[in-house]
């Protein structure tokens, strides 16, 4: 890409990079790393006309939530009922996600054709709604704790 002085790197992240749930700590952390790496890389390679976009879709109908992909705890102690409830919900969601893989592919082609693509793009109505809710939560918590946050400055 540097030699041809153009290119576009597409990294697959997830809404889980921004909004997480019980049972998703490791997955969310890894997707957050993909997203932030993409944003930093986009700045680093912009001068050589290489674009980078992290796609952050909501659920897409794939085999992602099948037992071949999703690992569940073998020992359920009952102490983590919120995790067990989340995993049960994911089981019901399996193959019922709103996202259509063919439409994700079309979105990728549109992003690649953009002259100024975003470094992070949320895909799906659910992703946008979750993002907006998270932004509101972060602002509320930041405002409620502004005095403490600013207390480290001198």
Long-range contacts (C-beta under 8 A, 24 or more apart in sequence): 1-45, 1-48, 1-50, 2-45, 2-48, 2-50, 5-48, 5-49, 6-49, 6-50, 7-49, 7-50, 7-51, 8-50, 8-51, 8-52, 8-53, 8-111, 8-112, 8-117, 9-38, 9-41, 9-45, 9-50, 9-51, 9-52, 9-53, 10-53, 10-55, 10-108, 10-111, 10-112, 11-35, 11-37, 11-38, 11-52, 11-53, 11-54, 11-55, 12-54, 12-55, 12-57, 13-38, 13-54, 13-55, 13-56, 13-120, 14-56, 14-57, 15-56, 15-57, 15-58, 15-122, 15-124, 15-126, 15-127, 15-130, 15-131, 17-54, 17-56, 18-56, 18-122, 18-130, 18-131, 18-134, 19-130, 19-131, 19-133, 19-134, 21-86, 22-80, 22-82, 22-83, 22-85, 22-86, 23-83, 23-86, 23-87, 23-90, 24-86, 31-56, 35-120, 38-119, 38-120, 39-119, 39-120, 42-119, 43-119, 51-112, 51-117, 52-119, 53-111, 53-117, 53-118, 53-119, 53-120, 53-121, 54-119, 54-120, 54-121, 55-104, 55-107, 55-108, 55-111, 55-121, 55-123, 56-120, 56-121, 56-122, 56-123, 56-127, 57-99, 57-104, 57-122, 57-123, 57-124, 57-127, 58-97, 58-98, 58-99, 58-122, 58-123, 58-124, 58-125, 58-126, 58-127, 58-130, 59-93, 59-97, 59-98, 59-99, 59-124, 59-126, 60-97, 60-99, 60-100, 60-101, 60-104, 60-124, 61-95, 61-96, 61-97, 61-99, 61-100, 61-101, 62-97, 62-101, 65-90, 65-91, 65-93, 65-94, 65-95, 66-94, 98-124, 98-125, 98-126, 99-123, 99-124
